[in-house]
């Protein structure tokens, strides 16, 4: 029967209470620190982003590169905790925003919560202004944008502003979810640990402690034959083994010492590694058989000489200084640490070795024993492994790139397009921003192949792909080869009308390339037909439509462009 006062009950219970209490304090403190860190990181992020974007925006506006400024701002749209980011001129008109629909509007016409007093403070003081809303977990930043931009009215006395709004609630939700998950797992683990501790104490402590006490008492009374038979690797097993060793040493200490000395001598002579002993002057006092085989000297040739005989330059000249410095200061560089160094054979060949040095004092004399292993093959194998891993890494990078791109045109392939389109539609739904799809097809391409041959057809596809690459340079745009003579371009953040302008420029550029097409009924040069479809989420959009619907809409618009005479752009509408 187990009493409640028993150590087998009290220890697990107290352990469980201590773990639970400590765990609760630690997790609650961790959550509080995590929230505080989120706020600090958020303030730093807003401050850093304001300084960075402010500098870039002023330079781009000064150069008249407002479109590039739009591209820069659009790259931040995918961040889940970013609520707003825009740049205005001195009149308050928005030059660039993560929401393209706001471009050209006055900032008061948007849904952004922009405080005029903060705008005035930032533009008048020419410094950033940060505002933290603790209740809504939002950090807002304002920064002036002052430059002599052409046609934008910006100059040092009339500044636009940069507005940045960060949502800390997103980070709070992640931290809170992680806190509850860790708490649940920790509590379950603590309970299981307490039960295992109870079972272990019952089995491993009480009975074995009584057995050791009994045998120790009998040994003190003269019963020397019996030993403690306890197996395992815990502290009690180690204690039992230590007591057994103590009992043995009392009886045969002298015999054990003599046997150990014989074994040591035999080991030094037969060990595979070289064993060399030197005194505190660096003079060799012992040199085993393995050392003779390794260095090419016999023991008589080296005993009594300085160990630097076995070292290449510059270590040979510096060795005596190393020894003196250690004797004077006790600062260790090799002793008890081990390292890879170079040694030299009798025939002058330099080779790498692993050196481990131990220090001992015998009859007042300080001796150093070096254990040396030739690692020539080991180092060669290591270098081979490093080279092989590097080659494998480079090969994997090439395979990954090949898996995402079309081998002929160098554009992304159909598989990568399908993956990215689904991601962009989910991001558009989450951020309430549009995403558009351009689908284009080379007119009468079958006739082109029939008349000029497939090699000329491949060259034509490569040329069209090059034109597409030149027109879609945003980091978020994704041009891909859909199949055959069809190409697709994903344009995140662009609505139907914005997308139409780019598609029309693409159509004109293909025609302007003047690629001769002798089999076309539309034009004497190669032309393309284009269909456009857009997805514009609203407040009620929870789950976006399938990518297949967007593709089908664009394909239908492409069909309408062909039916209307080809070499034109048709809108498929907004889904």
C-alpha positions in Angstrom: 0.0 0.0 0.0 1.3 3.5 -0.9 0.9 6.1 1.8 0.2 9.7 0.9 3.3 10.8 2.9 5.5 8.4 0.7 8.2 10.0 -1.4 6.6 8.1 -4.4 3.5 10.3 -4.0 4.8 13.6 -2.6 7.6 14.1 -5.1 5.4 13.6 -8.2 2.6 15.7 -6.7 5.0 18.6 -5.8 6.7 18.2 -9.2 3.4 18.5 -11.1 2.3 21.5 -9.0 5.7 23.2 -9.5 5.7 22.5 -13.3 2.1 23.7 -13.7 2.8 26.9 -11.7 6.1 27.6 -13.4 4.6 26.8 -16.8 1.6 29.2 -16.2 3.9 32.0 -15.1 6.3 31.4 -17.9 3.6 31.3 -20.6 1.7 34.3 -19.3 5.0 36.3 -19.1 5.9 35.0 -22.5 2.6 36.1 -23.9 2.9 39.6 -22.3 6.5 39.9 -23.6 5.4 38.7 -27.0 2.7 41.4 -27.2 5.1 44.0 -26.1 7.6 42.8 -28.7 5.0 42.9 -31.4 4.3 46.5 -30.5 8.0 47.4 -30.5 8.6 45.6 -33.7 5.6 47.2 -35.3 6.8 50.7 -34.3 10.2 50.0 -35.7 8.8 48.5 -38.9 6.6 51.6 -39.5 9.5 53.9 -38.7 12.0 52.0 -41.0 9.5 51.7 -43.8 8.6 55.4 -43.6 12.3 56.4 -43.9 13.0 53.9 -46.7 9.9 54.7 -48.8 10.2 58.4 -48.2 13.7 58.6 -49.6 12.8 56.4 -52.6 9.5 58.2 -53.3 11.2 61.6 -53.3 13.8 60.4 -55.8 11.3 58.8 -58.1 9.0 61.8 -58.0 12.0 64.1 -58.8 12.7 61.9 -61.8 9.1 61.9 -62.9 8.9 58.1 -62.5 5.5 58.0 -60.8 4.7 54.6 -62.6 7.8 53.1 -61.0 6.7 54.5 -57.6 3.4 52.7 -58.2 5.3 49.5 -58.9 7.3 49.9 -55.7 4.2 50.5 -53.5 2.3 47.6 -55.1 5.0 45.2 -54.0 3.9 45.7 -50.4 0.3 44.7 -51.1 0.8 41.1 -50.3 1.7 41.8 -46.6 -1.2 40.5 -44.5 -0.8 43.1 -41.7 -0.6 46.2 -43.9 -3.9 48.1 -43.9 -2.8 51.1 -46.0 0.2 52.6 -47.8 0.0 55.6 -50.1 1.9 58.7 -51.3 0.3 62.1 -52.2 1.3 65.3 -53.7 1.0 68.7 -51.9 -2.7 68.9 -52.9 -3.5 65.6 -51.2 -4.0 63.7 -54.4 -2.8 60.1 -54.2 0.2 59.4 -56.5 0.6 55.8 -55.5 -1.2 53.3 -53.3 -1.4 49.6 -52.6 -5.0 49.9 -53.8 -4.8 51.0 -57.4 -8.4 52.2 -57.4 -7.4 55.1 -55.1 -4.7 56.5 -57.4 -5.6 60.0 -58.5 -8.2 60.6 -55.8 -7.9 63.1 -52.9 -7.0 61.2 -49.7 -10.3 62.5 -48.1 -12.3 60.7 -50.7 -10.9 57.3 -49.7 -11.9 55.0 -46.8 -8.5 55.6 -45.1 -8.6 57.1 -41.6 -6.1 59.9 -42.2 -5.8 62.7 -39.5 -5.3 66.1 -41.1 -3.5 67.4 -37.9 -0.9 64.6 -38.3 -0.5 65.4 -42.0 0.1 69.1 -41.2 2.5 68.2 -38.4 4.6 65.9 -40.6 4.7 68.2 -43.6 5.5 71.3 -41.6 8.2 69.7 -39.4 9.7 67.6 -42.3 9.9 64.6 -40.0 8.0 61.4 -39.5 5.0 61.3 -37.1 3.9 58.0 -35.5 0.5 57.4 -33.9 -0.3 54.2 -31.9 -3.9 53.2 -31.3 -3.7 50.8 -28.3 -7.4 49.9 -28.3 -7.6 49.0 -32.0 -4.0 47.6 -32.1 -3.0 49.9 -35.0 0.1 51.9 -35.7 -0.1 54.8 -38.1 2.8 56.7 -39.6 3.1 60.0 -41.6 6.1 61.3 -43.3 6.6 64.3 -45.6 7.4 63.9 -49.3 9.2 67.0 -50.5 10.9 67.4 -53.8 10.9 69.5 -57.0 9.0 66.9 -59.0 8.1 68.0 -62.6 4.4 68.8 -62.9 3.5 67.5 -59.4 3.7 70.7 -57.5 6.1 69.2 -54.9 8.8 71.4 -53.6 10.5 72.1 -50.2 7.8 74.5 -49.0 4.8 72.5 -50.3 5.1 68.8 -49.4 2.9 65.8 -50.0 2.9 63.0 -47.4 3.5 59.3 -47.1 0.8 57.4 -45.1 1.5 53.9 -43.6 -1.0 52.0 -41.5 0.0 48.7 -39.7 -2.5 46.2 -38.2 -1.0 44.5 -35.0 -4.2 42.4 -34.5 -2.9 39.9 -37.1 0.3 39.4 -35.1 -1.7 39.2 -31.9 -3.8 36.4 -33.2 -0.8 34.4 -34.3 0.8 34.9 -30.8 -2.4 34.0 -29.0 -3.0 30.8 -31.0 0.6 29.7 -30.4 0.2 30.4 -26.6 -2.9 28.2 -26.3 -1.3 25.4 -28.3 1.8 25.4 -26.2 -0.2 25.6 -23.0 -2.4 22.6 -23.9 0.6 20.5 -25.0 2.6 21.4 -21.9 -0.3 20.6 -19.5 -0.8 17.1 -21.1 2.9 16.5 -21.0 3.2 17.5 -17.3 0.4 15.1 -16.3 1.9 12.2 -18.2 5.3 13.1 -16.7 3.9 13.0 -13.2 2.4 9.6 -13.7 5.6 8.2 -15.1 7.5 9.7 -12.2 5.2 8.0 -9.7 5.8 4.6 -11.4 9.5 5.1 -11.7 9.9 6.1 -8.0 8.0 3.0 -7.0 10.0 0.6 -9.1 13.5 2.2 -9.2 14.1 3.9 -5.8 12.5 2.2 -2.8 13.5 -1.4 -3.3 16.9 -0.7 -4.7 17.8 1.7 -1.9 16.9 -0.9 0.7 19.1 -3.5 -1.1 22.1 -1.2 -1.2 21.7 -0.4 2.5 21.6 -4.1 3.4 24.7 -5.1 1.4 26.7 -2.1 2.7 25.8 -3.0 6.2 26.8 -6.7 5.6 30.1 -5.6 4.0 31.0 -3.5 7.1 30.5 -6.6 9.2 32.9 -8.6 7.1 30.7 -10.3 4.4 32.9 -9.3 1.5 31.8 -11.7 -1.2 28.3 -10.3 -1.9 27.9 -7.3 -4.4 25.1 -5.0 -5.3 23.2 -6.4 -8.3 21.4 -3.3 -9.7 21.1 -2.7 -13.4 20.2 0.4 -15.3 21.7 3.8 -16.1 20.1 6.0 -13.4 21.8 7.5 -10.4 21.0 4.6 -8.1 22.5 2.2 -10.6 25.6 4.4 -10.8 25.7 4.5 -6.9 25.4 0.7 -6.7 28.2 0.3 -9.3 30.4 2.9 -7.4 29.9 1.0 -4.2 30.8 -2.3 -5.9 34.0 -0.6 -7.2 34.8 0.7 -3.8 34.4 -2.8 -2.3 36.6 -4.3 -5.0 39.3 -1.6 -4.5 39.5 -2.3 -0.7 40.4 -6.0 -1.5 42.7 -5.8 -4.5 43.9 -2.2 -5.0 47.5 -3.2 -5.4 46.7 -5.9 -8.0 44.5 -3.6 -10.0 47.1 -0.9 -10.1 49.7 -3.3 -11.5 47.4 -4.7 -14.1 46.5 -1.2 -15.2 50.1 -0.3 -15.6 50.8 -3.4 -17.8 47.7 -2.7 -19.9 48.8 0.9 -20.4 52.2 -0.1 -21.7 50.7 -2.6 -24.0 48.2 -0.1 -25.3 50.8 2.5 -26.1 52.8 0.1 -28.1 49.9 -1.4 -30.0 47.5 1.5 -30.5 46.9 2.5 -34.1 47.5 6.2 -33.4 50.9 7.7 -32.8 51.7 8.4 -29.1 54.5 10.7 -28.3 55.6 12.0 -24.9 57.7 15.2 -24.4 58.9 17.1 -21.4 58.3 20.8 -20.6 61.4 21.7 -22.8 59.8 20.0 -25.8 62.3 17.0 -25.8 60.8 13.7 -27.0 60.9 11.0 -24.2 58.8 8.2 -25.8 57.9 7.3 -29.4 55.6 4.3 -30.0 55.6 1.9 -33.0 52.7 3.7 -34.7 54.6 6.9 -34.5 57.6 5.2 -36.2 55.3 3.9 -39.0 53.6 7.3 -39.4 56.7 9.6 -39.5 59.3 7.2 -40.9 61.7 7.6 -38.0 62.7 4.9 -35.5 62.5 5.7 -31.8 66.3 6.0 -31.4 66.5 8.7 -34.1 64.0 11.1 -32.3 64.2 10.4 -28.5 66.2 13.1 -26.9 65.5 15.6 -29.7 63.1 18.5 -29.9 59.6 17.6 -31.1 59.7 20.5 -33.6 61.6 18.0 -35.7 58.2 16.6 -36.7 56.7 20.0 -37.6 56.9 22.0 -40.9 57.6 25.7 -41.0 56.5 28.1 -39.6 55.4 26.0 -36.6 58.8 24.4 -36.3 60.5 27.8 -35.6 57.7 29.0 -33.3 57.2 25.9 -31.2 59.6 26.7 -28.4 57.9 30.1 -28.1 54.5 28.3 -27.8 55.8 26.1 -25.0 57.4 29.0 -23.1 54.2 31.0 -23.3 52.1 28.1 -22.0 54.6 27.5 -19.1 54.5 31.2 -18.2 50.8 32.0 -18.6 49.0 28.7 -18.5 47.0 29.8 -21.6 45.9 26.7 -23.5 45.8 26.5 -27.3 46.1 22.8 -27.9 46.3 21.0 -24.6 43.0 19.4 -23.7 41.3 20.9 -26.7 42.5 19.0 -29.8 42.9 20.4 -33.3 43.9 19.7 -36.9 47.5 20.6 -37.7 50.2 19.7 -40.2 53.2 17.4 -39.6 56.2 16.4 -41.6 57.6 13.0 -42.3 61.3 12.0 -42.4 61.2 12.2 -46.2 59.9 15.8 -46.1 56.3 15.0 -47.0 53.8 17.3 -45.2 50.5 15.7 -44.2 47.5 16.7 -42.0 47.0 15.1 -38.6 44.5 15.4 -35.7 46.5 16.3 -32.5 45.2 15.8 -28.9 47.6 16.7 -26.1 47.1 15.9 -22.4 49.3 17.1 -19.5 50.4 15.1 -16.5 52.9 15.4 -13.7 54.9 12.3 -12.6 57.3 12.6 -9.6 57.3 16.4 -10.0 58.1 16.3 -13.7 55.7 17.9 -16.1 55.0 15.7 -19.2 52.9 16.2 -22.3 51.4 13.2 -24.2 50.3 13.7 -27.8 47.9 11.4 -29.5 48.3 11.8 -33.3 46.2 10.5 -36.1 46.9 10.8 -39.8 43.8 12.3 -41.5 45.0 12.5 -45.0 42.3 10.2 -46.3 39.7 11.7 -44.0 40.3 15.2 -45.3 40.3 14.0 -48.9 36.9 12.3 -48.2 35.6 15.5 -46.5 36.6 17.6 -49.5 35.0 15.1 -51.9 31.8 15.2 -49.8 31.8 19.1 -49.9 32.3 19.2 -53.6 29.6 16.5 -54.2 27.1 18.4 -52.0 27.9 21.6 -53.8 27.3 20.0 -57.2 24.1 18.4 -55.9 22.9 21.8 -54.6 23.6 23.5 -57.9 21.9 20.6 -59.8 18.8 20.9 -57.6 18.6 24.6 -58.2 18.7 24.0 -62.0 16.0 21.3 -61.7 13.8 23.5 -59.7 14.1 26.3 -62.3 13.4 23.9 -65.1 10.3 22.6 -63.3 8.8 26.1 -63.3 9.7 27.4 -66.8 8.8 26.6 -70.4 11.9 25.1 -72.1 11.3 26.9 -75.4 10.3 30.5 -74.5 11.8 30.8 -71.0 8.5 32.0 -69.6 6.8 30.3 -66.7 5.1 27.0 -67.6 1.4 26.0 -67.2 1.9 24.2 -63.9 3.5 27.2 -62.2 0.9 29.5 -63.7 -1.9 27.4 -62.2 -0.3 27.5 -58.8 0.3 31.3 -58.8 -3.2 32.1 -60.1 -4.9 30.3 -57.3 -2.6 32.1 -54.7 -3.2 35.5 -56.3 -7.0 35.1 -56.2 -6.9 34.2 -52.6 -4.7 37.1 -51.8 -7.0 39.4 -53.8 -10.0 38.2 -51.8 -8.1 38.7 -48.5 -6.8 42.2 -49.4 -10.0 43.3 -51.3 -7.8 44.2 -54.3 -8.4 43.2 -58.0 -6.5 40.7 -60.0 -6.7 40.5 -63.8 -5.8 37.8 -66.4 -4.7 38.4 -70.0 -5.0 35.5 -72.4 -3.5 36.0 -75.9 -3.2 33.8 -79.0 -1.1 34.2 -82.2 -3.4 34.7 -85.1 -3.4 31.9 -87.9 -0.4 30.3 -86.2 -1.2 26.9 -87.8 -0.8 28.5 -91.3 2.5 30.0 -90.2 3.9 26.6 -89.2 2.5 24.9 -92.4 4.1 27.5 -94.7 7.4 28.4 -92.9 8.0 25.2 -90.9 8.1 24.4 -87.2 11.6 25.8 -86.6 10.3 29.2 -87.8 7.3 28.7 -85.6 9.5 28.1 -82.6 11.5 31.2 -83.4 8.2 33.2 -83.7 7.1 31.9 -80.2 10.4 33.0 -78.7 10.1 36.4 -80.2 6.5 36.9 -78.9 7.7 35.7 -75.5 10.5 38.3 -75.5 8.0 41.1 -76.3 5.8 39.9 -73.4 8.7 39.9 -71.0 9.5 43.5 -72.0 6.0 44.7 -71.3 5.4 43.1 -67.9 8.2 44.0 -65.6 6.5 44.3 -62.2 7.7 41.8 -59.7 4.1 40.7 -59.1 3.3 40.2 -62.8 3.5 36.6 -64.1 3.8 35.9 -67.8 3.5 32.2 -68.8 3.1 30.0 -71.8 -0.3 28.4 -71.5 0.2 25.9 -74.3 0.9 25.9 -78.1 0.7 29.5 -79.3 -1.3 30.7 -76.3 0.2 33.0 -73.6 -1.2 34.2 -70.3 -0.3 37.1 -67.9 -1.4 37.4 -64.3 -1.6 41.1 -63.2 -2.3 41.5 -59.4 -3.7 44.8 -58.3 -4.9 45.8 -61.8 -8.6 46.2 -62.6 -10.2 45.6 -66.0 -9.5 49.1 -67.5 -5.9 49.3 -66.3 -5.3 45.8 -67.7 -6.8 46.8 -71.0 -4.2 49.6 -71.5 -1.3 47.1 -71.0 -2.9 44.5 -73.3 -3.5 47.1 -76.1 0.2 48.1 -75.8 1.2 44.5 -76.1 -0.9 44.0 -79.2 0.5 47.0 -80.8 4.1 46.0 -80.0 3.6 42.5 -81.5 2.3 44.1 -84.7 5.2 46.7 -84.7 7.7 43.9 -84.5 6.9 43.2 -88.2 7.3 39.5 -88.1 6.3 38.4 -91.6 3.2 36.1 -91.8 2.6 34.9 -95.4 -0.4 32.7 -94.4 -2.4 35.3 -92.4 -5.8 36.5 -93.6 -5.6 39.3 -91.0 -2.4 41.1 -91.7 0.9 40.5 -93.6 2.7 40.5 -90.3 2.2 38.4 -87.1 -0.6 39.6 -84.9 -2.3 38.5 -81.7 -5.8 38.4 -80.3 -6.3 39.1 -76.6 -9.0 38.4 -74.1 -9.2 39.9 -70.6 -11.0 38.8 -67.4 -10.8 40.4 -63.9 -11.7 39.4 -60.4 -12.8 42.3 -58.2 -13.7 41.1 -54.6 -16.1 43.1 -52.4 -17.0 43.2 -48.7 -19.2 40.1 -49.1 -16.5 38.0 -50.8 -15.4 35.3 -48.4 -14.2 32.5 -50.8 -12.9 33.6 -54.2 -14.2 32.0 -57.4 -12.2 29.2 -58.8 -9.3 30.0 -61.1 -11.0 28.0 -63.8 -13.8 30.5 -63.9 -11.4 33.4 -64.5 -9.6 31.4 -67.2 -12.9 30.5 -68.8 -14.0 34.2 -68.9 -10.7 35.3 -70.4 -10.8 32.5 -73.0 -14.4 33.5 -74.0 -13.2 37.1 -74.5 -10.3 35.8 -76.6 -12.8 33.9 -78.7 -14.8 37.1 -79.2 -11.7 38.9 -80.3 -11.0 36.2 -82.9 -14.6 36.1 -84.1 -14.6 39.9 -84.5 -11.7 39.8 -86.9 -8.6 39.1 -84.8 -5.7 41.5 -83.9 -7.7 43.2 -81.2 -8.4 43.2 -77.4 -11.8 42.1 -75.9 -13.0 42.5 -72.3 -14.6 39.4 -70.8 -16.0 41.3 -67.8 -15.5 41.2 -64.0 -16.4 38.1 -62.0 
